Amino acid sequence: MQSVLKIALTLLFLILQSALAAAQGEWSVANAGKQVMVTMDNQTWSPLRKGDAVPNGAWISTGPVGRAQLVRGKESVTFKPNTLASVTTRGFFFRKTDVLQQSGELELQIEKRLRPHTSVQTPFLAAVVKGTRFTVSVSRRDARVNVNEGLVEVTSVSSGERSNLKPGQSARVGTGGMQVAGKTDTPSISRVDPPAQRVPAVGQTLKDLNKNLPDAAGNRNTSASSKGAGNSANSSGSSNGKGNSASSGGSSNGKGNSASSGGSSNGKGNSASSGGSSNGNGNSASSGGGSNGKGSSASSGGGSNGKGSSASGGGSSNGGDKGKGRGREK
């Protein structure tokens, strides 16, 4: 009797597990080439093989000749060569699927339902699927959607331009906005609030996207550019070289420089703030001051040039002297 009960409980457990997996919409691998890899942490990659179950949030990468196809019932997602994307399913009774695609080309066959349940997010556009067969291609400069069957709503993540694509119609979205085309008629374009960008462009990371998100005070770090080792750039700042820092429109180039509030600092070990300009080695300029040479200091509109010079309060100093007030000394 106990053995029969044990078998019954085991069967019930397996049935419930199968039902749960079906409800969660688990994708499995129907086909996978040799160059297809999968990762959960973006660090450790392993081969993806036919028959494997694809965990939620896993990123799949195909090489130059790699191809893969994921299936879930009648639905499928086909990865073309040089594609990087992930598939995540949310919800239990009302299942929704999010596809994040950074590069390459995907071909999707999605089951038609009463409400949209699948979306594709790229660095340039967001596509809401309303039951269809279509392809999404992503390059470094733009993303394209071509619809074969059904209806796809495409929205630009930068401009908020939106268009509903029918069979035979396509949309291209890049930094210059949205362009649409059709074999028989051209779809219309409306405008909405741009959706949040969830996928970084090629060459970027999710950390780069977070720089454009508001902080606790509602401020944004925008248009920042940082190149080199140990650099930091915020609020339109530009930082190039090694160990530099630039913020609030500042520009810092060289090694160990700091520029803020519109300041410009170039050379080695310089500091410029509040519109100041500092060039050379070991200089300091603030509040509109200009400092050039080695070991010079200028503040409050002062101009200092040479070695060991100091100027403040509108003064001008050249070659190791000091200038104060509104006068000029040599």
C-alpha positions as CSV (number, residue, x, y, z in Angstrom):
1,M,0.0,0.0,0.0
2,Q,2.8,2.4,0.9
3,S,4.6,1.6,-2.3
4,V,1.5,2.4,-4.4
5,L,1.0,5.6,-2.5
6,K,4.6,6.5,-3.1
7,I,4.3,5.9,-6.8
8,A,1.1,8.0,-7.0
9,L,2.7,10.9,-5.2
10,T,5.8,10.7,-7.5
11,L,3.5,10.7,-10.6
12,L,1.6,13.7,-9.2
13,F,4.8,15.5,-8.5
14,L,6.0,15.0,-12.1
15,I,2.7,16.1,-13.5
16,L,2.8,19.3,-11.4
17,Q,6.4,19.9,-12.4
18,S,5.4,19.6,-16.1
19,A,2.4,21.8,-15.7
20,L,4.5,24.4,-13.9
21,A,7.2,24.3,-16.6
22,A,4.5,24.7,-19.3
23,A,2.9,27.6,-17.5
24,Q,6.3,29.3,-17.1
25,G,6.8,28.9,-20.8
26,E,10.2,27.2,-20.8
27,W,12.1,27.4,-24.0
28,S,14.1,24.4,-25.3
29,V,16.8,24.1,-27.9
30,A,15.5,22.5,-31.2
31,N,18.8,23.1,-33.1
32,A,22.2,24.5,-32.2
33,G,25.4,24.8,-34.1
34,K,28.9,24.3,-32.8
35,Q,29.5,28.1,-32.2
36,V,26.4,28.6,-30.0
37,M,27.2,29.5,-26.4
38,V,25.1,30.4,-23.4
39,T,25.8,32.3,-20.1
40,M,23.9,33.3,-17.0
41,D,26.5,35.7,-15.6
42,N,28.1,37.2,-18.7
43,Q,31.4,35.7,-17.6
44,T,31.2,31.9,-17.8
45,W,30.1,30.6,-21.2
46,S,29.2,27.0,-22.1
47,P,28.1,25.3,-25.3
48,L,24.3,25.2,-26.0
49,R,23.2,21.8,-27.3
50,K,20.0,20.4,-28.9
51,G,17.5,19.4,-26.2
52,D,18.8,21.8,-23.6
53,A,16.3,23.9,-21.6
54,V,17.1,27.6,-21.7
55,P,17.0,29.3,-18.3
56,N,15.2,32.6,-17.9
57,G,17.6,35.5,-18.5
58,A,20.3,33.4,-20.2
59,W,22.2,35.2,-23.0
60,I,22.8,33.2,-26.1
61,S,25.6,34.0,-28.5
62,T,26.2,32.6,-32.0
63,G,29.5,32.8,-33.9
64,P,30.1,33.8,-37.5
65,V,28.5,30.6,-38.7
66,G,26.5,29.7,-35.6
67,R,22.8,29.2,-35.7
68,A,20.2,28.1,-33.1
69,Q,16.5,27.7,-32.7
70,L,14.5,27.8,-29.5
71,V,11.0,26.4,-29.4
72,R,8.0,26.6,-27.1
73,G,4.9,24.8,-28.3
74,K,4.1,26.4,-31.7
75,E,6.4,29.4,-31.1
76,S,10.0,29.7,-32.1
77,V,13.0,32.1,-32.0
78,T,15.7,31.5,-34.6
79,F,19.2,33.0,-33.9
80,K,21.1,33.9,-37.1
81,P,25.0,34.1,-37.1
82,N,26.7,36.8,-35.0
83,T,23.7,37.3,-32.8
84,L,23.6,38.1,-29.0
85,A,20.2,37.9,-27.3
86,S,18.3,36.6,-24.3
87,V,14.7,35.3,-23.8
88,T,12.9,35.8,-20.5
89,T,9.4,34.7,-19.6
90,R,7.4,36.3,-16.8
91,G,4.0,35.6,-15.2
92,F,2.1,32.4,-14.5
93,F,-1.5,32.6,-15.9
94,F,-0.8,35.6,-18.1
95,R,2.6,34.7,-19.5
96,K,4.7,37.4,-21.1
97,T,8.0,37.0,-22.9
98,D,10.8,39.6,-23.2
99,V,13.5,39.2,-25.8
100,L,16.6,41.4,-25.3
101,Q,18.6,41.6,-28.5
102,Q,22.0,43.5,-28.6
103,S,23.2,42.5,-32.0
104,G,22.6,40.2,-35.0
105,E,19.3,38.9,-36.4
106,L,16.4,37.0,-34.9
107,E,13.5,35.4,-36.7
108,L,10.4,35.0,-34.5
109,Q,7.2,32.9,-34.9
110,I,4.8,34.0,-32.2
111,E,1.4,32.6,-31.4
112,K,-1.5,35.0,-31.8
113,R,-3.5,35.8,-28.6
114,L,-6.1,38.2,-27.4
115,R,-3.5,40.5,-25.9
116,P,0.2,41.2,-26.8
117,H,2.5,38.9,-24.8
118,T,5.9,39.1,-26.5
119,S,8.2,42.1,-26.9
120,V,11.7,42.5,-28.5
121,Q,14.0,45.2,-27.0
122,T,17.0,46.5,-28.9
123,P,19.4,49.4,-28.4
124,F,17.3,51.4,-30.9
125,L,13.7,50.2,-30.8
126,A,11.2,48.2,-28.9
127,A,8.8,45.9,-30.8
128,V,5.5,44.7,-29.2
129,V,4.4,41.5,-31.0
130,K,0.7,41.0,-31.6
131,G,1.0,37.5,-33.0
132,T,3.1,37.2,-36.1
133,R,6.2,36.1,-38.0
134,F,8.9,38.7,-38.3
135,T,12.6,39.4,-38.2
136,V,14.6,41.9,-36.1
137,S,18.2,42.9,-37.2
138,V,20.5,44.9,-35.0
139,S,23.8,46.6,-36.1
140,R,26.0,49.1,-34.5
141,R,24.1,52.0,-36.1
142,D,20.5,50.9,-36.3
143,A,17.8,48.2,-35.9
144,R,15.4,46.9,-38.5
145,V,12.0,45.1,-38.3
146,N,10.5,43.2,-41.3
147,V,7.0,41.8,-40.8
148,N,5.9,38.7,-42.8
149,E,2.6,37.9,-40.9
150,G,0.5,39.6,-38.3
151,L,1.1,42.9,-36.7
152,V,4.1,44.4,-34.9
153,E,4.2,47.7,-33.0
154,V,7.6,49.4,-33.3
155,T,8.7,52.3,-31.1
156,S,12.0,54.2,-31.2
157,V,13.7,54.4,-27.8
158,S,15.3,57.7,-28.6
159,S,12.6,59.7,-30.3
160,G,9.4,58.0,-29.3
161,E,8.3,57.6,-32.9
162,R,5.9,54.6,-33.2
163,S,4.5,52.7,-36.1
164,N,2.3,49.5,-36.5
165,L,3.7,47.3,-39.2
166,K,1.6,44.9,-41.2
167,P,2.8,42.1,-43.6
168,G,5.2,43.5,-46.2
169,Q,6.1,46.5,-44.2
170,S,9.3,47.4,-42.4
171,A,10.9,50.0,-40.1
172,R,14.4,51.1,-39.6
173,V,15.4,53.0,-36.4
174,G,18.7,54.7,-35.8
175,T,20.1,57.8,-34.2
176,G,18.4,59.8,-36.9
177,G,14.9,58.6,-36.1
178,M,12.5,56.1,-37.7
179,Q,12.0,55.3,-41.4
180,V,9.2,53.1,-42.6
181,A,8.5,51.4,-45.9
182,G,5.9,49.0,-47.4
183,K,5.5,46.9,-50.5
184,T,2.0,48.3,-51.2
185,D,1.5,51.1,-48.7
186,T,3.6,52.9,-46.2
187,P,2.7,52.7,-42.5
188,S,2.0,55.9,-40.6
189,I,4.2,57.2,-37.8
190,S,2.9,58.7,-34.5
191,R,4.8,59.9,-31.5
192,V,4.7,58.8,-27.8
193,D,6.9,59.1,-24.8
194,P,10.1,57.1,-25.5
195,P,10.3,53.8,-23.7
196,A,13.2,53.1,-21.4
197,Q,16.3,51.7,-23.1
198,R,16.9,48.2,-21.7
199,V,19.6,46.9,-24.0
200,P,23.0,48.5,-24.4
201,A,24.4,49.2,-27.9
202,V,27.3,47.2,-29.2
203,G,30.4,48.3,-27.3
204,Q,28.4,49.4,-24.3
205,T,27.4,47.6,-21.1
206,L,24.4,47.7,-18.8
207,K,26.6,49.9,-16.5
208,D,26.8,52.5,-19.3
209,L,23.0,52.6,-19.5
210,N,22.8,53.1,-15.7
211,K,24.8,56.3,-16.0
212,N,21.8,57.8,-17.9
213,L,19.3,56.8,-15.2
214,P,18.3,59.4,-12.5
215,D,19.9,59.2,-9.1
216,A,18.1,59.5,-5.8
217,A,17.9,63.3,-6.2
218,G,16.5,63.0,-9.7
219,N,19.7,64.1,-11.4
220,R,21.1,62.5,-14.5
221,N,24.6,61.9,-15.7
222,T,24.2,62.6,-19.4
223,S,26.5,62.9,-22.5
224,A,29.5,61.8,-20.4
225,S,32.6,60.6,-22.2
226,S,35.4,58.7,-20.5
227,K,38.3,57.0,-22.2
228,G,41.4,55.5,-20.7
229,A,42.2,53.9,-17.4
230,G,40.7,55.1,-14.1
231,N,38.8,58.0,-15.7
232,S,35.5,59.4,-14.6
233,A,33.1,61.7,-16.6
234,N,29.7,63.0,-15.5
235,S,27.1,65.5,-16.6
236,S,28.5,66.2,-20.2
237,G,32.1,65.9,-18.9
238,S,34.8,64.6,-21.1
239,S,37.7,62.6,-19.7
240,N,40.6,61.1,-21.7
241,G,43.9,59.7,-20.6
242,K,44.7,58.1,-17.3
243,G,43.4,58.8,-13.8
244,N,41.4,61.9,-14.9
245,S,38.1,63.2,-13.7
246,A,35.6,65.5,-15.5
247,S,32.2,66.6,-14.4
248,S,29.5,69.3,-15.1
249,G,30.7,70.1,-18.6
250,G,34.4,69.9,-17.7
251,S,37.1,68.6,-20.0
252,S,40.1,66.7,-18.7
253,N,42.9,65.2,-20.9
254,G,46.3,63.8,-19.9
255,K,47.2,62.1,-16.6
256,G,45.9,62.8,-13.1
257,N,43.9,65.9,-14.1
258,S,40.6,67.1,-12.7
259,A,38.1,69.4,-14.4
260,S,34.6,70.5,-13.2
261,S,31.9,73.1,-13.8
262,G,33.0,73.9,-17.3
263,G,36.8,73.9,-16.5
264,S,39.4,72.6,-18.9
265,S,42.5,70.7,-17.7
266,N,45.2,69.4,-19.9
267,G,48.6,67.9,-19.1
268,K,49.7,66.2,-15.9
269,G,48.4,66.8,-12.3
270,N,46.3,69.9,-13.2
271,S,43.1,71.1,-11.7
272,A,40.5,73.4,-13.2
273,S,37.1,74.3,-12.0
274,S,34.3,76.9,-12.5
275,G,35.3,77.8,-16.0
276,G,39.1,77.8,-15.2
277,S,41.7,76.7,-17.8
278,S,44.8,74.8,-16.7
279,N,47.5,73.5,-19.0
280,G,51.0,72.1,-18.3
281,N,52.1,70.3,-15.1
282,G,50.9,70.8,-11.5
283,N,48.8,73.9,-12.3
284,S,45.6,75.0,-10.7
285,A,42.9,77.3,-12.1
286,S,39.5,78.2,-10.7
287,S,36.6,80.7,-11.1
288,G,37.6,81.7,-14.7
289,G,41.3,81.8,-14.0
290,G,43.9,80.8,-16.6
291,S,47.0,78.9,-15.7
292,N,49.8,77.7,-18.0
293,G,53.3,76.3,-17.4
294,K,54.5,74.4,-14.4
295,G,53.4,74.9,-10.8
296,S,51.3,78.0,-11.7
297,S,48.1,79.0,-9.9
298,A,45.3,81.4,-11.1
299,S,41.9,82.2,-9.6
300,S,39.0,84.7,-9.8
301,G,39.8,85.7,-13.3
302,G,43.6,85.9,-12.8
303,G,46.1,84.9,-15.5
304,S,49.2,83.0,-14.6
305,N,51.9,81.9,-17.1
306,G,55.4,80.4,-16.5
307,K,56.9,78.5,-13.6
308,G,55.8,79.0,-10.0
309,S,53.6,81.9,-10.9
310,S,50.4,82.9,-9.0
311,A,47.7,85.4,-10.0
312,S,44.3,86.2,-8.4
313,G,41.6,88.8,-8.4
314,G,42.0,89.7,-12.1
315,G,45.8,90.0,-11.8
316,S,48.3,88.7,-14.4
317,S,51.6,87.1,-13.5
318,N,54.4,85.8,-15.7
319,G,57.6,83.9,-14.9
320,G,57.7,83.2,-11.1
321,D,56.1,86.3,-9.7
322,K,52.8,87.0,-8.2
323,G,49.9,89.2,-9.4
324,K,47.1,90.5,-7.1
325,G,44.1,92.8,-7.4
326,R,43.6,94.4,-10.8
327,G,47.2,95.3,-11.4
328,R,49.8,93.7,-13.6
329,E,53.3,92.7,-12.4
330,K,56.3,91.3,-14.2
